[in-house]
Amino acid sequence: PLACGADRQHVTMLAELPGPLGPEIVALGNVGLGDDGAGEIGLVVRDDFQRQGIGTLLATHMLRAAEGRGFRRFVAYVLWDNTPIVRKLLAHVADIVSARMQQGISEMYFVPHR
C-alpha cells in the first residue's frame, strides 16, 4: 500500500509492506516546489527492497499526484555514483530533457511520460 500526504506545493508518499511486527516502511518519496518552479523530487528505497520495482512504482504514483497539483516539470539532484540507476528508473516513468554534472552532483530535469 501507498500512503500519501499532500498540499499544493508538496507530495509525500510512503510504500509499506507487511513485516513480522506489522507494516514496514520500505520506501519514501517527496516532491516539493523548487526555486525555479520545477518539482524537486527525492526518493529512497530501503536497501533490502531495491531492484524489485518499488522505486519505479512509487515514482509513478508521485509524479501523477504532483501533476494533479499542477507540477509539469521535475528535477532530481543525484550523487554521481547513483546517476546510472536513477537514469534507469527515470527511463520507466519520464523523459529527461536536460542533465548536467557539477561538483559530483548530477542535475536532471525531466517530464513524465505521456
N, C-alpha and C positions, 0 to 999 in steps of 0.2 A: 504494500500500500504506500501511497504517497500522501504526505501531509503538506499543506500549503498555508503560508501566511503572506498577505499582500496588502499594499496600499497603492496609490497611483504612481509612486516613484520606485517601488521595491517589490520584488517577488522572492520569497524564500521557500524552498521545498526540502523535505526530508524523505529519504527512502528507508523503509523499515522492513525487516524480515523476521519471521518467528525465530526465537532463540530459546535456549533451555530454561531461562528465567523470565521469559516473556519477550515482547517485541524488542528488537535491537536496531538501532540506527546504523545503517551501513553506508549512507551517502548523504551529502548535504550540498545544496546548490543555492546560489543567490544571484539576483540581478538587481543592480541599483543604477540610478541615473548618474552618468559620468559628467564631468565638466563640459564636454563638448556635445552633450545631448545623446550620445550613444549609451546603450545599456551595457554597463560594465559587469561581466559575468565571472563568477567564481564557482568552481565545482571540485569536490573531493569525494573519493570513494575509498572506503576502508581497504587497506592492503589485501586482506584475505578474501575480498569480494571483487577485486579488479579483474578485468578481462572476461566478464560474464554478461556484458551488455547493460549493466545497471547505470553506468555513466551516460551512455547513449540514450537510454530511456528517460533518465532524469533530465538531461539536456533538452530532449524533445519536448517534454512537458513544460519545462521552464520557459523555453522560447515561445511556445504557444501562449502561455499565461502572460508573458511580458508583451507579446504582440497585442493581446486583448486589452492591455493597458496603454497602448499607443507606441510602444517601442518598435522601431523599424530596422535599426542598425545596432550592432553589438560590437564590443571589443573585449578581448581577453589578453591579459599580461601573463606571460608564461616564462618560467626559467628555461634557459636554452636547452637543458638536458631533457625537459619534458615536451619540447616542441613537437617532435615526431608523433608521440602518442596523441597529443591534442589535435594535430592536423588530421590524424586518422579518425578521431572521434568526430571532428567537425565535418569530415567528408560525408558522414552519415546524415547530418542534420542541417548543414549550412554551406554557403559558398563564400570562400574567403575573397574579399575584394581588395585588401591591401595587407601587407605584412612588412615589418622591418625589425631589425635586431639592433639593440643599443645596450651596451654595457652588460651583456649576458641575459638580457630580457627581450623576449620576442613579443611584439605588439601586433596582434592580429585583429583586423576589422572584418566582420562578416555579416551576411544577411541569411535568414533561414531559407531553406529550400521552399519553393512554391509548389 
